[in-house]
């Protein structure tokens, strides 16, 4: 049996760019699931999580499996509570890496907030101002082992920037 090339070919020869027919990325938003608390599932790896709840949101990562990843992007800043991304088992799963803080209204080079000890931080907390959660935030969490997520990206912050990492 021959599979037609148009069903699997990935090419940049098309003037409209590369297209992988049938491939789609899952988009998860707090408003769509009707809750401010969301348990991400392993099969949702690769999804883009759009944070858009004015009342904040809690996203719990699944148990990490090396290669699993999630991308977070802020559409609306919370006006109450916070946007929190936390590991599933806080006693044994951690987040390592860095997010760079960029100020929403002041032109500056930014501040890096690293999480450099692999057994300390379990969540990224964004309050909609000083710790991030302002529209335009974008960071990726990638599992590199069964106990460790690596973060990279940026937080858009306002006011005096502050560390978004937490041990709880």
C-alpha positions as CSV (number, residue, x, y, z in Angstrom):
1,X,0.0,0.0,0.0
2,X,1.3,3.4,-0.9
3,X,0.5,6.4,1.3
4,X,0.0,9.6,-0.7
5,X,2.9,12.0,0.0
6,X,0.5,14.9,0.8
7,X,-0.6,13.0,3.9
8,X,2.8,12.9,5.5
9,X,5.2,15.2,3.8
10,X,6.6,18.1,5.8
11,X,8.2,20.6,3.6
12,X,9.1,24.3,3.4
13,X,8.8,24.3,-0.5
14,X,5.3,25.6,-0.2
15,X,5.1,29.4,-0.5
16,X,2.7,29.4,2.5
17,X,5.4,27.6,4.7
18,X,5.6,24.2,6.3
19,X,2.4,22.4,6.9
20,X,2.0,19.0,8.6
21,X,-1.5,18.0,7.4
22,X,-3.7,16.8,10.3
23,X,-1.3,17.8,13.0
24,X,-2.8,20.1,15.7
25,X,-1.7,21.4,19.0
26,X,-4.1,21.2,22.0
27,X,-5.0,24.6,23.5
28,X,-6.1,24.5,27.1
29,X,-7.8,27.6,28.7
30,X,-9.3,28.0,32.2
31,X,-12.5,29.5,30.8
32,X,-13.1,26.5,28.6
33,X,-12.8,23.9,31.4
34,X,-15.1,26.1,33.6
35,X,-12.8,25.9,36.6
36,X,-9.8,27.7,38.2
37,X,-8.2,24.4,39.1
38,X,-6.9,22.1,36.4
39,X,-5.0,18.8,36.6
40,X,-2.9,18.5,33.4
41,X,-2.7,15.0,32.0
42,X,0.3,13.2,30.6
43,X,-1.4,12.8,27.2
44,X,-1.7,16.6,27.0
45,X,2.1,17.0,26.8
46,X,2.9,19.6,24.2
47,X,-0.3,21.6,24.9
48,X,-0.4,25.4,25.1
49,X,-2.0,26.5,28.3
50,X,-3.6,29.9,27.9
51,X,-4.1,31.5,31.3
52,X,-7.1,33.9,31.0
53,X,-9.0,33.7,34.3
54,X,-9.3,37.1,36.1
55,X,-9.8,35.1,39.3
56,X,-6.5,33.3,38.9
57,X,-5.9,29.6,38.2
58,X,-4.1,26.5,39.6
59,X,-2.5,24.2,37.1
60,X,-1.1,21.0,38.5
61,X,1.5,19.2,36.4
62,X,1.3,15.5,35.9
63,X,4.0,13.2,37.3
64,X,7.0,14.0,35.1
65,X,8.2,11.6,32.4
66,X,11.3,12.6,30.5
67,X,10.4,14.5,27.3
68,X,7.0,15.6,28.5
69,X,6.4,19.4,28.1
70,X,3.9,22.2,28.6
71,X,3.9,25.8,27.4
72,X,2.1,28.5,29.4
73,X,1.1,31.8,27.9
74,X,-0.8,34.6,29.7
75,X,-3.7,36.3,27.9
76,X,-5.4,38.1,30.9
77,X,-3.8,39.1,34.2
78,X,-5.6,37.9,37.3
79,X,-7.2,40.7,39.4
80,X,-7.6,38.4,42.4
81,X,-5.8,35.3,43.5
82,X,-2.8,34.2,41.3
83,X,-1.9,31.9,38.5
84,X,0.0,29.0,39.9
85,X,1.7,26.1,38.2
86,X,2.7,23.4,40.7
87,X,4.2,19.9,40.6
88,X,1.9,17.0,41.3
89,X,4.0,15.6,44.3
90,X,5.6,18.6,46.0
91,X,7.6,16.3,48.3
92,X,9.6,14.7,45.5
93,X,9.0,16.7,42.2
94,X,10.7,20.0,41.6
95,X,11.2,22.8,39.0
96,X,14.7,24.0,38.0
97,X,15.7,26.6,35.5
98,X,15.1,30.3,35.0
99,X,12.5,32.8,33.9
100,X,13.5,36.3,32.9
101,X,11.4,39.1,34.2
102,X,10.5,41.8,31.7
103,X,8.7,45.0,32.9
104,X,5.4,45.7,31.3
105,X,5.8,49.5,31.1
106,X,9.5,50.3,31.7
107,X,12.2,49.6,29.0
108,X,14.8,47.6,30.8
109,X,17.1,44.7,30.2
110,X,15.1,42.5,32.6
111,X,16.0,40.4,35.7
112,X,16.6,36.7,35.7
113,X,14.9,34.7,38.5
114,X,16.7,31.3,38.6
115,X,15.6,28.2,40.4
116,X,19.1,26.6,40.8
117,X,18.7,23.9,43.5
118,X,17.0,20.8,42.2
119,X,15.2,20.0,45.5
120,X,13.6,23.3,46.5
121,X,11.0,25.0,44.2
122,X,7.8,23.3,43.3
123,X,5.7,26.1,41.8
124,X,5.7,29.3,39.7
125,X,3.3,31.8,41.2
126,X,2.2,34.8,39.2
127,X,0.1,37.5,40.9
128,X,-0.8,39.6,37.8
129,X,1.7,42.3,38.8
130,X,5.1,41.9,40.5
131,X,5.7,38.2,40.0
132,X,4.3,38.0,36.5
133,X,1.0,36.9,35.1
134,X,0.8,40.0,32.9
135,X,-0.4,39.4,29.3
136,X,2.5,38.2,27.2
137,X,4.1,35.9,29.8
138,X,5.4,32.8,28.1
139,X,7.4,29.9,29.6
140,X,7.9,26.2,28.9
141,X,8.3,23.4,31.5
142,X,10.0,20.3,30.2
143,X,10.4,17.1,32.2
144,X,14.0,15.8,32.2
145,X,13.5,12.9,34.7
146,X,10.8,11.4,36.9
147,X,11.4,14.1,39.5
148,X,12.5,17.2,37.7
149,X,10.9,19.8,35.4
150,X,13.1,22.5,33.7
151,X,11.7,26.0,33.1
152,X,12.6,28.5,30.5
153,X,10.9,31.6,29.3
154,X,9.9,35.0,30.6
155,X,7.5,36.7,33.0
156,X,6.0,40.0,32.1
157,X,5.8,41.9,35.4
158,X,4.7,45.3,36.6
159,X,5.7,47.4,39.6
160,X,8.8,46.2,41.5
161,X,9.6,42.8,40.0
162,X,9.7,39.9,42.4
163,X,10.7,36.2,42.4
164,X,7.9,34.0,41.1
165,X,9.3,30.7,42.5
166,X,7.8,29.0,45.6
167,X,8.5,26.0,47.8
168,X,4.7,25.5,48.3
